Amino acid sequence: MATRAQRLAEFNGSSEPPLNEPVQVLCEDKSGTYQLPFTCRWVDGSWRNSESGGVLEATVVGWRRSGR
């Protein structure tokens, strides 16, 4: 099982995500880190589900371009 540090190393958590481009996101809660099974977009200062357009109610700790 990957450690938190290993998962974070696979994602960008230090720079702004590309605006309105679908990316994979890494989230974190009290149980640990997890990758969402759908792409998200950074739009108007919030993360949104690329398909539904709904605002995420998760803490995003990193992102990476899709297709990785």
N, C-alpha and C positions, 0 to 999 in steps of 0.2 A: 504494500500500500504506500502511495506517495505521501511524503510529509508535506506540511504546509509550505515550508521553504521551497521544496521541489516544485510544487504547484505554482507558487508565486513566480518562480524563475521562468516559467513557461508563458507568462502573461506580462503585459506592460501595465505597471501601476503608477508610473511616475510622470507620464505626459498626457496631454489632452487626447482623447480619442478623435478619429476623423469625424467631422460633422456629417450626420445623416448617412453614414456608410454602415452596412450590416457587419457586425463583429461578434465574436464569441466573448462571453464574459465569465469571469470567475467571481463567485459570490462567497460570502462568509456569514455564518451565524454561530450560535453557541455550541453547535455540534461539530463545526469544522468548515472546510472549504468545499465548494462544489461548482461544477460547470453547468450552466443552464443548457437544456436540450434544444434550445432555439436561439437564433441570432437576435441581437438587440442593436438599437441605434441610439446615438447620443444626439438628442434634439432639444433645443431650447433649454439647456442646462439640466436635463433629466434623461435617464435611461428608459427606453421604450422597447417593447416587444416588436420586432420587425414585422411580424405578420398581423397582429391584432392592433398595434398602435398603443396598447395599454401601458401605463407607467409601471415600472417595476417597483415592487415593495420589498426589495432585497438590498442588502449592502454589497455593492460591487467593489471588489478590491483590485481587479485587473481586467484587462481586455487584450484581445489579439485579433488580427485580421482573420476572416473566415478562410476555410480551405486548408487549414494547418493540420 
